[in-house]
């Protein structure tokens, strides 16, 4: 998922397989303030299993030492483009909505950040029949909306039927593509129902066009959070969704702030995932990383009670913070499964040699330095992260041998193509650090013979804009992690020609018949090892076409105030676990 969409993984076709996320180090893990850098390629494997019915039964386990009360603040760069769950496909939007939105399934986080798939509003993580073509979920008793009305089966059906409405353009498309009859269904607003969704008592059953043994993981995505039918305001729901979680939206000033207060109708006995310690969350937007980091370092006033969803330690402050023992105690450091990359618009840059030249010219090392050095990332030569099942180590464009780029080789390729002076329009997000990186990219590509035009795009709407078919850009910053534990959720959404369209995530608009065929074939392989080999081979197959420049695999460093307790990682949603925080007395 973009900004990293979502970041955890499972081997194909098994309910409880091994995934490789995490665990480099956590907050306060190094009391001496060592500057030892965690390794993405050396990260350990983690297991994200399917939990039992008992695991799905609330309340969530108490956090040791946690107390109720107080206000948590945030210091972040930008507001959210979407809050309607059907439109959520960016990890920051998923992270900020965990306290207010609930789904059929979700991820239960332990005190070390490990995750288990459990039933959220469902009594368990689902029952599979017909090899995975049929899935059923039974809803718990006692679940209420923020106005005190019961979650109804009409709400549950409506949630999935409205995914087909024309105004839903930005969220995941898996359910729409897999439900029988979904190719012709236009949504519920004309009174029509989708026959592949059946309701019997408190049980909802989905009939799929193909066997999906991982469908319960798919439904754990924030994009499949439940929607209140009576209060469905269609497009306007994006600004003010109805809450099922322990908090609800109290006020919102778009672009500036958003406040959550307690949802008095939430019953912790129904929720095995969320704790609700703070009385209030006040999310504050408009802070560049240097500004937020300096405020965390100063640790004054309300900033002592602050954390960030997006903002990490600023590149300019990385050495200062990570080598200082007292400051480093307030940093959550986490190896992530995301690969950040720069898709190349295949509808505009059609010549393979031009795309290869971009890859050869790329200033990987310079960009890493601007980001804060090896403490923040590892250089990438592949689409899959080293912590992803199926990862295959290869380097087609000299990232390892010439990490600063090879302008001579790039220019030679441009000459062969007759494209010296090729114009490139590059889109990047608005931030101080992004501007520095954009300058480095422009200089490197112009040294290789390109003519470069850099264009800043608003951070809040960035993915919406680059997700348009006719976006006017040749190259743009993006990033992806598996939507759920499966290689399919990397290669189908991002690289299959079947997923090209406005709001879709095949940003490069790659539509290669051999790649499409390979993705479809790999999705049907039941043997875990063979499936993983296939995904690794597809990675290389795509990179031979050069529709993208893999840039880096991320190591995250989130800083927070001294009076915030239990800042841990949520491996299921790849973010700080907001519902595990508490305010220290």
C-alpha positions in Angstrom: 0.0 0.0 0.0 1.3 3.4 -0.7 3.3 5.4 1.7 3.7 2.1 2.3 0.3 0.7 1.9 0.4 -2.1 4.5 3.3 -4.2 5.4 3.1 -7.8 6.5 3.5 -11.0 4.7 2.5 -14.6 4.6 3.4 -17.5 2.4 0.8 -18.3 -0.2 -2.0 -20.6 0.5 -1.6 -21.3 4.2 -3.6 -19.9 7.1 -0.7 -19.5 9.5 2.6 -19.1 7.8 5.9 -17.5 8.4 6.3 -13.8 7.7 9.2 -11.6 7.8 8.5 -8.3 9.3 10.2 -6.5 12.1 12.3 -6.8 14.6 15.4 -4.8 14.6 15.1 -3.0 17.9 12.4 -1.2 19.8 12.2 1.9 21.9 14.7 2.1 24.7 16.3 -1.1 23.7 19.8 0.3 23.7 20.4 2.2 26.9 24.0 3.1 25.9 22.8 5.1 22.8 24.7 2.8 20.4 24.6 3.9 16.8 24.5 0.3 15.6 22.3 0.2 12.5 19.6 -2.5 12.2 19.7 -4.6 9.0 16.7 -5.0 6.7 18.4 -7.9 4.9 19.2 -9.5 8.2 15.8 -9.0 9.9 14.4 -12.1 11.6 11.3 -13.9 10.4 8.0 -13.4 12.4 4.9 -15.5 12.4 1.5 -13.9 12.0 -0.9 -16.8 12.7 -4.6 -17.0 12.6 -6.0 -16.8 16.2 -8.7 -18.9 17.8 -12.2 -17.9 18.9 -10.7 -17.3 22.4 -8.1 -15.0 20.9 -10.9 -13.0 19.2 -12.9 -12.6 22.5 -12.5 -9.3 24.3 -11.4 -7.4 26.2 -7.9 -6.8 24.9 -5.2 -7.8 27.4 -4.2 -4.9 29.7 -0.9 -3.1 29.0 1.4 -3.5 32.0 1.6 -0.2 34.0 -1.0 1.6 31.8 -3.4 4.1 33.3 -6.5 5.7 32.0 -6.8 9.4 31.3 -5.0 12.3 29.6 -4.6 13.5 26.1 -2.3 12.2 23.4 -1.1 14.7 20.8 0.4 14.2 17.4 2.9 16.2 15.4 2.6 15.3 11.7 3.2 16.9 8.3 -0.2 16.4 6.7 -3.9 15.6 7.2 -5.6 12.6 5.7 -6.9 12.6 2.2 -9.5 9.9 3.1 -11.3 8.6 6.2 -14.0 6.6 4.5 -12.7 3.1 4.9 -13.7 2.2 1.3 -11.3 4.9 0.1 -8.4 4.1 2.5 -5.3 2.6 0.8 -2.5 4.6 2.4 -1.0 3.4 5.6 -1.2 6.7 7.5 -4.9 6.8 6.9 -5.2 3.2 8.1 -3.2 4.0 11.2 -5.1 7.1 12.2 -8.5 5.3 11.8 -7.7 2.2 14.0 -9.2 3.8 17.1 -12.5 4.6 15.4 -13.1 2.0 12.7 -13.6 -1.8 13.0 -13.7 -4.6 10.5 -14.7 -8.2 10.3 -11.2 -9.2 11.1 -8.1 -7.4 12.5 -4.7 -7.7 14.1 -4.2 -8.3 17.8 -0.8 -6.9 18.9 1.2 -8.3 21.7 3.5 -6.3 24.0 6.4 -6.9 21.6 4.6 -5.8 18.4 3.8 -9.3 17.2 0.5 -9.8 15.5 -2.2 -12.4 15.3 -5.2 -12.3 12.9 -8.4 -12.5 14.9 -12.1 -11.7 14.6 -12.7 -8.0 15.2 -16.5 -7.6 15.1 -16.6 -11.2 14.0 -16.5 -14.0 16.6 -13.4 -15.5 15.0 -11.2 -15.1 11.9 -13.8 -16.8 9.6 -14.8 -20.2 8.3 -13.6 -21.3 4.9 -15.4 -23.8 2.7 -15.0 -25.1 -0.9 -11.2 -24.7 -0.7 -11.5 -21.0 -0.1 -14.3 -20.1 -2.5 -16.8 -19.6 0.4 -16.1 -17.7 3.6 -18.5 -17.0 6.5 -18.2 -14.7 9.5 -20.6 -14.5 12.5 -20.9 -11.1 14.2 -20.5 -10.6 17.9 -23.3 -9.4 20.2 -23.2 -6.0 21.8 -21.4 -4.0 19.1 -22.9 -0.5 18.8 -22.3 2.6 16.7 -21.3 5.9 18.3 -25.0 6.9 18.5 -25.8 3.8 20.5 -27.6 1.9 17.8 -26.6 -1.7 17.1 -24.3 -2.8 14.3 -26.9 -4.5 12.0 -26.4 -7.1 9.3 -27.8 -4.5 6.9 -24.7 -2.4 7.9 -22.4 -5.3 7.2 -23.9 -6.1 3.8 -24.0 -2.4 2.9 -20.3 -2.0 3.7 -19.3 -4.5 1.1 -21.9 -3.6 -1.5 -21.0 0.1 -1.4 -17.5 -0.8 -2.5 -18.9 -1.1 -6.0 -20.2 2.5 -6.1 -18.7 4.8 -8.7 -17.5 7.3 -6.1 -15.3 4.7 -4.5 -12.1 5.1 -6.5 -9.1 5.0 -4.1 -9.4 1.9 -1.9 -8.4 -1.7 -2.5 -10.2 -3.7 -5.2 -9.7 -7.3 -4.1 -13.2 -7.9 -2.8 -14.8 -6.3 -5.8 -12.7 -8.5 -8.1 -13.3 -11.7 -6.2 -17.1 -11.6 -5.4 -19.2 -13.6 -7.8 -21.2 -11.1 -10.0 -19.0 -8.2 -8.9 -18.0 -7.5 -12.5 -21.5 -6.3 -13.3 -22.7 -4.9 -9.9 -22.9 -1.1 -9.6 -23.6 -0.7 -5.8 -26.6 -0.7 -3.5 -27.9 2.8 -4.0 -30.4 1.8 -6.6 -31.8 -0.8 -4.2 -30.1 -3.8 -5.8 -28.3 -6.4 -3.8 -25.3 -8.6 -4.7 -26.3 -12.2 -4.5 -22.8 -13.5 -3.7 -23.3 -11.8 -0.3 -25.7 -13.7 1.9 -27.1 -13.0 5.3 -28.4 -15.6 7.7 -29.1 -14.5 11.2 -25.8 -12.9 12.4 -23.7 -14.6 9.8 -22.5 -13.1 6.5 -21.2 -15.4 3.8 -19.2 -14.4 0.7 -19.0 -16.5 -2.5 -15.9 -15.9 -4.5 -15.0 -16.5 -8.1 -11.7 -18.2 -7.1 -10.3 -20.0 -4.0 -8.8 -17.4 -1.7 -7.4 -19.1 1.4 -6.2 -15.7 2.6 -9.5 -13.9 2.3 -9.7 -13.4 6.1 -6.3 -11.6 5.9 -7.7 -9.4 3.1 -10.6 -8.3 5.2 -8.2 -7.2 7.9 -7.3 -4.2 5.7 -8.5 -0.8 6.8 -10.1 -0.5 3.4 -12.8 -3.0 4.5 -13.8 -1.2 7.7 -17.5 -1.2 8.4 -19.8 1.6 7.4 -23.1 2.8 9.0 -25.8 2.4 6.4 -28.2 5.0 7.9 -25.5 7.6 8.1 -23.8 6.8 4.8 -23.4 10.2 3.2 -21.6 8.7 0.2 -18.8 11.1 -0.9 -19.2 13.2 2.3 -18.6 10.1 4.4 -14.9 10.6 3.6 -14.7 13.6 5.8 -16.7 12.3 8.8 -17.1 8.5 9.1 -19.2 6.9 11.9 -17.3 5.2 14.7 -17.5 1.6 16.0 -14.3 1.7 17.9 -13.4 3.1 21.3 -13.2 6.7 20.0 -15.2 9.0 17.7 -14.4 12.2 15.8 -15.3 15.2 18.0 -14.0 17.9 15.7 -12.0 18.4 12.6 -10.3 21.4 10.9 -9.1 19.9 7.6 -5.4 20.5 7.1 -4.9 21.6 10.7 -6.2 19.2 13.3 -8.6 16.4 14.2 -9.8 15.4 17.7 -11.0 12.0 18.9 -13.0 11.6 22.1 -14.3 8.5 23.8 -17.2 6.6 22.2 -19.3 5.9 25.2 -21.1 3.1 23.4 -18.0 1.0 22.7 -17.9 -2.1 24.9 -14.4 -3.4 25.5 -15.9 -6.9 26.1 -16.5 -7.0 22.3 -13.0 -6.0 21.3 -9.9 -8.2 21.7 -7.7 -5.7 19.7 -8.1 -2.2 21.2 -7.3 -0.7 24.6 -8.6 2.7 25.3 -6.4 4.5 27.8 -6.3 8.2 26.8 -9.4 10.3 27.1 -8.6 12.1 24.0 -6.4 12.3 20.9 -5.6 15.6 19.3 -3.9 15.1 15.9 -2.0 18.2 14.8 -0.9 18.7 11.2 1.5 21.1 9.4 4.8 20.1 11.0 7.9 19.4 8.9 10.2 16.6 10.3 12.8 19.1 11.6 10.2 21.1 13.4 8.6 18.0 15.0 12.0 16.4 15.9 13.2 19.6 17.6 10.0 19.7 19.6 10.5 16.1 20.7 14.1 16.9 21.6 13.0 19.9 23.7 10.2 17.8 25.3 8.2 20.7 26.7 4.6 21.3 27.6 2.1 19.2 25.6 4.9 17.9 23.4 5.7 15.6 26.3 2.5 13.8 25.5 3.0 13.7 21.7 3.8 11.1 19.1 3.7 10.9 15.3 1.9 8.7 12.8 4.0 9.8 9.8 6.8 12.0 10.9 10.0 10.2 11.8 13.3 11.7 13.1 14.4 14.3 10.6 17.4 13.4 8.5 19.2 16.5 9.8 18.8 15.2 13.4 19.3 11.5 12.9 22.9 11.4 14.2 22.1 13.7 17.1 19.1 11.6 18.3 20.3 8.1 17.6 23.7 8.5 19.3 22.3 10.2 22.4 21.3 7.7 25.0 18.6 9.8 26.7 17.0 10.8 23.3 17.2 7.3 21.8 15.2 5.9 24.7 12.3 7.8 23.1 12.7 6.4 19.6 10.8 3.4 18.2 13.2 1.9 15.6 11.6 -0.6 13.3 12.6 -2.5 10.2 9.7 -2.1 7.7 8.6 -4.3 4.8 8.1 -1.4 2.5 10.1 -0.8 -0.7 10.1 2.8 -1.8 10.4 3.3 -5.5 9.9 5.6 -8.4 7.5 4.2 -11.0 8.2 5.2 -14.6 5.1 6.1 -16.6 5.0 3.4 -19.3 2.5 5.3 -21.4 4.9 8.2 -21.7 8.3 6.6 -21.6 8.0 3.7 -24.0 11.6 3.1 -24.9 13.2 0.3 -22.7 16.7 1.8 -23.1 15.4 5.2 -21.7 14.0 3.4 -18.7 17.2 1.5 -18.2 19.1 4.7 -18.4 17.0 6.2 -15.6 17.9 3.2 -13.5 21.6 3.3 -14.2 21.8 7.1 -13.5 19.9 6.9 -10.2 21.9 8.5 -7.2 21.0 5.9 -4.6 23.8 6.7 -2.2 23.3 10.5 -2.4 19.6 10.0 -1.6 20.3 7.8 1.3 22.7 10.4 2.8 20.0 13.1 2.4 17.5 10.8 4.2 19.9 10.5 7.2 22.2 7.6 6.2 22.2 3.9 6.8 20.2 4.3 10.0 17.1 5.1 7.9 17.3 2.7 4.9 19.0 0.1 2.8 19.5 0.6 -0.9 17.1 -1.3 -3.1 17.6 -3.1 -6.4 14.4 -5.2 -6.2 10.7 -4.6 -5.9 10.3 -7.0 -3.0 11.9 -6.2 0.3 14.5 -8.6 1.7 12.0 -9.4 4.5 9.3 -10.5 2.1 8.7 -14.2 1.4 9.8 -14.8 -2.2 12.5 -12.2 -2.1 15.3 -12.9 -4.7 18.6 -11.1 -4.5 19.6 -9.6 -7.8 21.0 -6.3 -9.1 20.4 -5.5 -12.8 21.4 -1.8 -12.7 24.6 -1.6 -10.6 23.2 -0.4 -7.3 25.7 -2.4 -5.4 28.7 -1.8 -7.6 28.0 1.9 -8.3 25.6 3.1 -5.7 26.2 6.7 -6.7 24.9 5.9 -10.2 26.7 5.4 -13.6 26.0 8.5 -15.7 28.3 7.4 -18.5 26.4 4.1 -19.0 23.1 5.9 -18.8 24.1 8.4 -21.4 25.4 5.6 -23.7 21.9 4.0 -23.5 20.3 7.3 -24.3 22.5 7.7 -27.3 21.7 4.2 -28.5 18.0 5.1 -28.3 18.5 8.5 -29.9 17.0 10.1 -26.9 19.7 12.4 -25.5 17.9 15.4 -24.1 14.8 13.3 -23.2 12.5 15.4 -21.1 11.3 13.9 -17.7 8.6 15.5 -15.6 9.1 14.2 -12.1 6.5 14.5 -9.3 7.5 14.4 -5.6 5.8 15.2 -2.3 6.1 18.5 -0.6 8.5 18.4 2.3 11.9 20.0 3.0 13.7 16.6 2.7 11.9 15.7 -0.5 13.0 19.0 -2.1 16.6 18.1 -1.4 16.2 14.6 -2.8 14.5 16.0 -5.9 17.5 18.3 -6.6 19.9 15.3 -6.3 17.8 13.3 -8.7 17.5 16.2 -11.2 21.3 16.7 -11.1 22.0 13.0 -11.6 19.6 12.5 -14.4 20.8 15.7 -16.2 24.4 14.5 -15.9 23.3 11.4 -17.8 21.7 13.4 -20.6 18.1 14.0 -19.5 16.2 17.3 -19.3 14.4 17.3 -16.0 11.4 19.3 -14.7 10.6 18.8 -11.0 7.0 19.4 -9.8 6.0 19.5 -6.2 2.6 17.8 -5.4 0.6 18.4 -2.2 1.3 15.6 0.2 -2.3 15.1 1.3 -3.5 14.3 -2.2 -0.3 13.0 -3.7 -1.4 9.4 -4.2 -4.7 10.5 -5.6 -3.0 12.6 -8.2 -0.3 10.1 -9.3 -3.1 7.4 -9.4 -4.8 9.1 -12.3 -4.3 7.6 -15.7 -3.5 11.0 -17.3 -1.4 12.5 -14.5 1.1 14.3 -16.7 4.2 12.9 -15.0 6.9 10.6 -16.2 8.3 9.6 -12.9 7.0 9.8 -9.3 7.7 8.8 -5.8 5.7 5.9 -4.4 6.1 2.9 -2.1 4.5 -0.4 -1.4 4.3 -3.2 1.1 2.2 -6.3 0.9 -1.5 -5.6 1.7 -1.7 -8.8 3.6 0.8 -11.7 3.9 1.1 -12.8 0.3 3.2 -12.0 -2.7 0.0 -11.6 -4.8 -0.8 -8.5 -2.9 2.4 -6.9 -4.2 2.5 -7.9 -7.8 -1.2 -7.9 -8.7 -2.1 -4.4 -7.5 1.1 -2.8 -8.6 2.2 -4.6 -11.7 -0.7 -6.4 -13.3 -2.2 -4.8 -16.4 -5.6 -5.8 -15.0 -5.2 -3.2 -12.3 -4.8 -0.1 -14.5 -7.3 2.7 -13.9 -7.9 5.9 -12.1 -7.3 5.3 -8.4 -5.5 2.1 -9.0 -2.0 1.3 -7.8 -0.3 0.1 -11.0 1.3 3.6 -11.1 3.7 2.7 -13.9 0.7 1.4 -16.0 2.7 -1.7 -16.8 0.6 -4.0 -19.1 3.0 -6.7 -20.2 1.2 -10.0 -21.3 4.0 -12.2 -20.0 4.0 -10.5 -16.6 0.2 -10.7 -16.4 0.4 -14.4 -17.2 3.1 -15.0 -14.7 1.2 -13.2 -11.9 -2.0 -15.2 -12.6 -0.1 -18.4 -12.7 1.8 -17.7 -9.4 -1.4 -16.9 -7.6 -2.6 -20.5 -8.3 0.4 -22.3 -6.9 -0.5 -24.0 -3.7 3.0 -25.1 -2.6 4.5 -22.4 -0.5 8.1 -22.8 -1.6 7.2 -23.0 -5.2 5.0 -19.9 -5.0 7.7 -17.9 -3.3 10.2 -18.9 -6.1 7.6 -17.7 -8.6 7.2 -14.3 -6.9 11.0 -13.8 -6.9 11.2 -14.7 -10.6 8.4 -12.2 -11.4 10.3 -9.5 -9.5 13.3 -10.0 -11.9 11.0 -10.3 -14.9 9.5 -6.9 -14.2 12.9 -5.3 -13.4 14.2 -6.5 -16.8 11.4 -4.2 -18.3 12.6 -1.3 -16.1 9.2 0.2 -15.4 10.4 1.4 -12.0 13.5 2.5 -10.0 13.6 0.7 -6.7 15.0 3.2 -4.3 15.3 1.9 -0.7 13.9 -0.4 2.0 12.9 1.5 5.1 14.1 1.5 8.7 11.7 3.7 10.6 12.7 5.9 13.6 9.6 7.3 15.3 10.3 9.7 18.2 7.8 10.6 20.9 7.4 12.6 24.1 8.6 11.5 27.5 5.1 11.1 29.0 3.8 8.7 26.4 3.9 5.1 27.5 4.0 1.8 25.5 5.0 3.0 22.1 5.1 -0.2 20.1 4.8 -1.4 16.5 1.6 -2.8 15.1 2.9 -5.4 12.6 -0.5 -6.1 11.2 -1.1 -2.4 10.2 2.6 -1.4 9.9 2.4 1.6 12.2 2.6 2.8 15.7 -0.1 1.0 17.7 -2.3 3.9 18.7 -4.7 1.8 20.7 -1.8 0.6 22.9 -0.6 4.0 24.1 -1.2 5.6 27.4 -0.4 8.9 29.1 2.0 8.6 32.0 0.9 10.2 35.3 
